[in-house]
Amino acid sequence: MRQSNLYIVMYAGILTIVCGGILAVASQGLKEKQQFNIDMEQKKNILSTVVSVEEGVDINDLYSKKVKAFVVDFDGNVKEGMQPKDVSLAVEYKKPTEQRLLPVYEFKKESDSTQTEYVVLPVYGYGLWNNIWGFVALKSDLNTIQGVKFQHAGETPGLGARIESDQDVQDRYKGKTIYDDEKLVSVTMMKGEGNDYSDNPHRVDGLSGATLTAKGVNNMLIDYFQAYENYLEKKKGN
């Protein structure tokens, strides 16, 4: 019986080691491919806030032609030698606003590469159950929203998760403005759904049954617009 038990233990141990080794090799071998897919998804999300990304389009080529990416600090100064890939929004979000590193994606005009047509700003926050994040594209006036792309880690399907799955929800932000005259006010998703805010430049219709997710989106937007405010003001001045 002792030999039988020893055999089982040794067999299980060897099997665990072998399977663990196979998984480790597979994980390492797929790591580069996984990172590539993550990078492509992010580039697609950035592009989609400004242009329609058709199926089969070369994301890398389109991104490299249109986007200039860099990082700024709270004062709006460019951090030389840094790229957005060096910055983790999940880490920066936990810092005081004045200490955050802030990625920026500028879309240059095809006819004049010295002119900025759109600016895309990453945003990050917390919804009802978990983290939410996304990108907001501003037109060249640095005030009017061209488009948004929101994502989430665990909002309720059919309710709060609609910030990602329902394109109509994201389209509500198009044409809204984040400044009221010279004051930064952001755009607020209101409580309840089915109301018309077409005449209000700073409000969008809400989500039925997802008030706390909407509140999380609102907090995320004003938090990051304020973080980027010095950069936006410097950009306007230039």
Secondary structure, DSSP 8 states (H G I E B T S, - for coil): -HHHHHHHHHHHHHHHHHHHHHHHHHHHHHHHHHHHHHHHHHHHHHHHTTS---TT--HHHHHHHHEEEEEE-TTS-B-TT--GGG--HHHHTTS-GGG--EEEEEEE-SS-TTSEEEEEEEEEEE-SSSEEEEEEEEETTSSBEEEEEEEESS--TTTTTHHHH-HHHHHTTTT-BSEETTEE---EE-SSSS---TT-TTEE---TT-HHHHHHHHHHHHHHHHHHHHHHHHHHH-
